Amino acid sequence: MKKFHSLALEQKENVKHGEAFFPIQKYRTKLTKNYSVITTHWHEEAEFTLITKGSCLYQVDLVAYEVKEGDLLFISPLLLHSIALKNPDDEFCSETYVFHMNFLGGNATDVCSTRYLTPIKNHEFSMPCLITPEHPAYTSLYKCFRQMNSLYDEKIPGYELALKSLLLQIIFLLLQYSEKNTSDDSKTSSEKLKCVLDYIELHYAEPISVSDLAKLCYFSDYHFMRFFKKHMSMTCMEYIKNLRLEKAAEQFEQGNSSILEVSLSVGFHNLSYFHRAFKQKYHMTPHSFLKKLEEW
């Protein structure tokens, strides 16, 4: 049986999608009550996604989109994005192709790279993000996605060439509905938020104050707290706690079974608080989580 990857990513990814000479990877994402959010992150690759079940809220480059089954999404390289269930009792599934623009010739010096691929990477074009069935390009884009699925699964001789041609066709179709970017306001906010998330990713195990983060943006504490909650839909302290809990779960999954050691290593210095917070997020205690991992 073919192995698919789950799209659960860190804030600034260091992972490689696919192989060096074939930088494309297919992912299947599933959100449920126990795993209802993929936190804000970004990467050098672009994404092309089909929603296969349910509905959720996507936030892309600080803009919120309500998506439902059948919708398509295109996320340009380096854009902040996150996914969250609208209703905790819902279930959401999607399929995503994550690919590097260099696979299409984004690092070449021909007219395609110079006029289109490089400007897309540099966000000189505002590409359509949400493509619903009502969009004029939807039928063609949906057909491309289905063809990609067949090629990716069957791997017939020359399938890499066909995948590359389909991705170029997708870029071509989307460019017909793109616009030249003229405003730097959203870009500035996005870069500030990336800076904050980078800092948290590097220092989550240490004490972090609102003032520490506000200084990175040259904001007052009050302005920063409003800014962060507006774009992340949670306070910065809630975000840090959530990240620490995810890091703890990762350590458990990687074989560290010492609850005290893990809690301290991710920044929780009160063991009883760590137990409460972990249970609130994962609906089980750390001990139960470890027991379930053993059963798997």
C-alpha positions in Angstrom: 0.0 0.0 0.0 1.3 3.4 -0.9 2.4 5.5 2.1 1.1 9.1 2.3 2.3 11.8 4.6 0.3 13.8 7.0 0.6 17.6 6.6 1.4 18.7 10.2 4.1 21.2 9.9 6.3 23.4 12.0 6.3 27.2 11.8 9.3 27.5 9.5 9.9 24.2 7.9 13.3 22.6 7.7 11.9 19.4 6.1 12.3 18.7 2.4 9.3 17.8 0.4 10.1 15.0 -2.0 13.6 14.5 -3.2 16.3 16.9 -4.4 15.8 16.1 -8.0 12.0 15.6 -7.7 10.8 18.2 -5.1 7.1 17.3 -4.9 5.3 15.4 -2.2 1.7 14.4 -1.7 0.1 14.8 1.7 -3.2 13.8 3.2 -4.5 15.9 6.1 -7.1 15.0 8.6 -8.5 17.3 11.3 -10.7 15.9 14.1 -11.8 16.9 17.6 -8.5 15.6 19.0 -6.4 17.3 16.3 -8.3 20.3 15.2 -5.6 22.8 14.2 -2.5 23.0 12.0 -0.7 26.0 13.4 0.6 28.9 11.3 3.6 28.0 9.3 5.3 28.7 5.9 7.8 27.1 3.6 9.7 27.7 0.3 7.3 25.4 -1.6 3.9 26.1 -3.1 0.8 24.1 -2.3 -2.1 22.9 -4.4 -5.0 21.4 -2.3 -8.3 19.7 -2.8 -10.8 19.6 0.1 -12.1 16.0 0.1 -14.3 16.1 3.2 -15.9 18.6 5.5 -15.2 22.3 6.0 -12.7 24.4 7.9 -11.1 27.8 8.2 -7.9 28.5 6.2 -5.8 31.6 7.0 -3.5 32.5 4.2 -1.2 35.6 4.3 -3.4 36.9 7.2 -6.6 36.5 5.2 -9.3 34.1 6.4 -11.1 31.7 4.0 -14.0 29.4 4.7 -13.5 26.2 2.6 -15.7 23.2 2.1 -15.6 19.9 0.3 -14.8 20.2 -3.4 -12.9 23.5 -3.0 -9.4 24.0 -4.3 -6.6 26.1 -2.8 -3.3 27.4 -4.2 -0.8 28.8 -1.7 2.2 30.6 -3.1 5.7 30.0 -1.6 6.6 31.6 1.7 3.0 32.6 2.6 1.9 32.2 6.2 -1.0 29.7 6.4 -2.9 27.7 9.0 -5.9 25.4 9.1 -8.5 25.1 11.9 -11.9 23.3 12.2 -14.9 25.7 12.4 -16.7 23.2 14.7 -14.7 21.0 17.0 -17.1 18.1 16.3 -16.6 18.2 12.6 -14.1 16.1 10.6 -12.0 17.6 7.8 -9.9 15.9 5.1 -7.8 17.2 2.2 -5.2 16.1 -0.3 -2.2 18.4 -1.0 0.7 18.6 -3.4 3.6 20.5 -2.0 6.1 21.4 -4.7 9.1 23.7 -5.2 8.9 26.2 -8.0 12.4 25.2 -9.1 11.0 21.9 -10.2 9.1 24.0 -12.9 12.2 26.0 -13.9 11.9 28.7 -11.3 15.7 28.9 -11.0 16.3 29.1 -14.8 17.0 32.2 -16.8 14.4 31.8 -19.6 11.3 33.9 -20.2 9.0 31.6 -18.2 11.1 32.0 -15.1 11.8 35.7 -15.6 8.3 36.8 -16.4 6.2 34.4 -14.3 7.8 31.9 -11.9 10.3 34.2 -10.2 7.7 37.0 -9.7 5.3 34.5 -8.2 8.0 33.4 -5.7 8.7 37.1 -4.9 5.0 37.8 -4.5 4.9 40.3 -7.3 1.7 38.6 -8.4 -1.3 38.1 -6.2 -2.4 34.6 -7.2 -6.0 33.4 -6.5 -6.0 31.4 -3.3 -9.5 29.9 -2.9 -11.0 28.4 -6.1 -14.6 27.3 -5.6 -16.7 25.4 -8.2 -18.1 28.7 -9.3 -14.7 30.0 -10.4 -14.2 30.1 -14.2 -11.0 28.1 -13.9 -12.3 25.5 -11.5 -13.2 22.7 -13.9 -9.8 22.8 -15.6 -7.9 23.0 -12.3 -10.0 20.2 -10.8 -9.2 18.0 -13.9 -5.5 18.8 -13.4 -5.7 17.7 -9.8 -7.3 14.4 -10.7 -4.8 13.7 -13.4 -2.0 14.4 -10.9 -3.5 11.9 -8.5 -3.5 9.2 -11.2 0.1 9.9 -12.2 1.4 10.1 -8.7 -0.2 6.8 -7.7 0.5 4.8 -10.8 4.0 6.1 -11.6 4.0 5.1 -15.2 7.2 5.8 -17.2 7.6 9.5 -17.7 5.1 10.4 -15.0 7.5 13.1 -13.7 7.3 14.9 -17.0 3.5 14.8 -17.0 3.3 16.0 -13.4 5.6 18.9 -14.3 3.5 19.8 -17.3 0.3 19.7 -15.2 1.8 22.0 -12.5 2.8 24.5 -15.3 -0.8 24.3 -16.6 -2.1 25.1 -13.1 0.2 28.1 -12.9 -0.9 29.2 -16.3 -4.6 28.9 -15.4 -4.2 30.8 -12.1 -2.1 33.6 -13.8 -5.2 34.5 -15.9 -6.9 35.6 -12.7 -3.9 37.1 -10.8 -3.1 40.7 -10.1 0.1 42.8 -9.7 0.8 43.4 -6.0 0.9 47.2 -5.3 0.5 47.3 -1.4 3.2 46.5 1.1 1.0 46.7 4.2 0.1 43.1 4.4 3.6 42.0 3.5 5.0 44.1 6.4 2.5 42.6 8.9 3.3 39.1 7.6 7.1 39.6 7.9 6.7 40.9 11.5 4.5 37.8 12.4 7.1 35.5 10.8 9.8 37.1 12.9 7.8 36.6 16.1 7.0 33.0 15.2 10.7 32.3 14.4 11.7 33.7 17.8 9.1 31.5 19.6 10.2 28.4 17.7 13.8 29.0 18.8 13.1 30.0 22.4 9.9 28.1 23.3 11.7 26.2 26.1 12.8 29.4 27.7 10.7 32.1 29.6 9.1 34.4 26.9 7.3 37.6 27.8 4.9 39.8 25.8 7.5 42.5 26.0 10.2 40.3 24.4 7.9 39.7 21.4 6.6 43.2 21.2 10.1 44.6 20.9 10.7 42.4 17.8 7.9 44.3 16.0 8.7 47.7 17.5 5.2 47.7 19.1 4.0 48.6 22.5 2.9 45.5 24.5 -0.8 46.5 24.1 -0.5 47.0 20.3 1.4 43.7 19.9 -1.2 41.7 21.9 -3.9 43.1 19.6 -1.8 42.5 16.5 -1.0 38.9 17.4 -4.6 37.9 18.4 -6.0 39.5 15.3 -3.8 37.4 13.0 -3.5 34.2 15.0 -6.9 34.0 16.6 -5.3 33.4 20.0 -3.1 35.3 22.4 0.7 34.9 22.2 0.7 33.1 25.5 -1.9 30.6 24.3 0.2 30.1 21.2 3.4 29.4 23.2 1.6 27.0 25.4 0.1 25.1 22.4 3.5 24.9 20.7 5.2 23.6 23.9 2.5 20.9 24.2 3.0 19.9 20.5 6.8 19.7 21.1 6.1 17.5 24.2 3.9 15.2 22.2 6.6 14.9 19.5 9.2 13.9 22.2 6.8 11.2 23.5 6.3 9.9 19.9 10.1 9.9 19.5 10.5 7.6 22.5 11.1 9.8 25.5 8.9 8.3 28.2 10.0 10.6 31.1 7.1 12.9 31.7 9.1 15.2 34.0 12.0 15.4 31.6 9.8 16.2 28.7 7.8 18.8 30.5 10.9 20.7 31.7 12.6 20.4 28.2 9.7 22.2 26.5 9.3 25.0 29.1 6.8 23.7 31.7 8.3 24.0 35.1 5.1 23.0 37.0 4.3 19.4 36.4 0.7 19.5 37.6 0.0 22.4 35.2 1.7 20.4 32.4 -0.7 17.5 33.1 -3.7 19.8 33.0 -2.7 21.6 29.9 -1.8 18.3 28.1 -5.1 16.7 29.0 -7.0 19.8 27.9 -5.3 19.7 24.4 -5.1 16.0 23.7 -8.1 14.8 25.9 -5.8 12.4 27.8 -3.1 12.6 30.3 0.6 12.3 29.3 0.6 8.8 30.9 -2.4 7.7 28.8 -0.8 9.2 25.7 2.4 7.1 26.3 0.3 4.0 26.9 -1.6 4.6 23.6 1.7 5.0 21.8 2.8 1.6 23.1 -0.4 0.0 21.8 0.3 1.4 18.3 
